[in-house]
């Protein structure tokens, strides 16, 4: 019955999921806490899609390979940013929470009085 409605096309769900998760993880490279798990999850979907594409015709090989490549790229970028030495990143300018109170507050000198005649 399936051939009456058109040719069989492989499912692209796993590969597309991997590609989308890899792209989102690459966009979240400034937050490696979110980017690393998303890229690992996408990598799992991509490898599962590759396995299904190689051993059966239930998945698309192109989408899965693109998803695996994107997830590997995003995982590499996120790991590089997460484990970068502190000297290579700009310093964070966060004020200290508790600063010592000075002994005397600064009081400016009084203004000069001018003769108003």
C-alpha positions in Angstrom: 0.0 0.0 0.0 2.8 2.4 0.7 4.0 2.5 -2.9 0.6 3.8 -4.0 1.1 7.1 -2.2 4.7 7.8 -3.2 8.2 6.6 -2.9 9.6 5.8 0.5 11.6 8.7 2.0 13.8 8.2 5.0 12.9 9.9 8.3 15.0 12.9 9.0 13.9 13.4 12.6 17.1 12.2 14.4 19.5 14.0 12.1 17.5 17.2 12.2 17.3 17.1 16.0 21.0 16.7 16.2 21.6 19.6 13.8 19.2 21.9 15.6 20.7 21.0 19.0 24.2 21.5 17.7 23.3 24.9 16.2 21.7 26.1 19.5 24.7 24.8 21.5 27.0 26.7 19.2 25.0 29.9 19.7 25.2 29.3 23.4 28.9 29.2 23.5 29.0 32.1 26.0 27.2 29.8 28.4 29.1 26.5 28.4 26.9 25.3 31.2 24.1 25.1 28.7 26.1 24.5 25.5 28.0 21.4 26.6 24.9 19.3 27.6 23.0 20.4 24.5 25.8 19.4 22.2 26.3 16.1 23.9 22.6 15.4 23.6 22.7 16.3 20.0 25.7 14.1 19.5 23.8 11.2 20.9 20.9 11.8 18.6 23.2 12.2 15.6 25.1 9.0 16.4 21.8 7.1 16.8 20.6 8.5 13.5 23.9 7.5 11.8 23.6 4.0 13.2 20.0 3.7 11.9 21.0 5.1 8.5 23.9 2.7 8.1 22.1 -0.4 9.2 18.6 0.3 8.0 17.0 2.8 5.7 14.9 4.3 8.4 17.0 7.5 8.8 18.7 10.0 6.6 22.5 9.7 6.4 23.1 13.3 5.3 21.1 15.0 8.1 22.7 12.7 10.7 26.2 13.3 9.5 25.6 17.1 9.4 24.2 16.9 13.0 27.2 15.0 14.3 29.6 17.4 12.6 27.7 20.5 14.1 27.6 18.9 17.5 31.3 18.1 17.5 32.1 21.6 16.4 29.8 23.1 19.1 31.2 20.7 21.8 34.7 21.7 20.9 34.0 25.4 21.0 32.1 25.1 24.3 34.9 23.0 25.9 37.5 25.4 24.7 35.7 28.3 26.3 34.9 26.5 29.5 38.5 25.3 30.0 40.3 28.4 28.7 43.1 29.7 30.9 42.0 32.8 32.9 44.6 35.0 31.2 43.0 34.6 27.8 39.6 35.8 28.8 38.9 39.4 29.7 38.8 40.0 33.5 35.4 40.3 35.1 34.8 43.6 36.6 32.7 42.7 39.6 32.7 45.0 42.6 33.5 43.4 45.9 30.5 42.8 48.1 32.0 44.2 51.3 34.5 47.0 51.2 36.0 48.4 54.3 34.5 51.6 55.6 36.9 54.5 55.7 37.8 56.0 59.1 36.8 59.5 58.1 34.5 60.4 55.2 36.0 62.8 52.8 34.7 66.4 53.3 35.6 68.9 50.6 37.1 72.2 51.7 34.8 75.1 52.0 34.4 77.4 48.9 36.3 80.6 48.8 34.3 83.7 49.7 34.5 86.4 47.2 33.8 90.1 47.9 30.5 90.9 46.3 30.5 94.8 46.0 
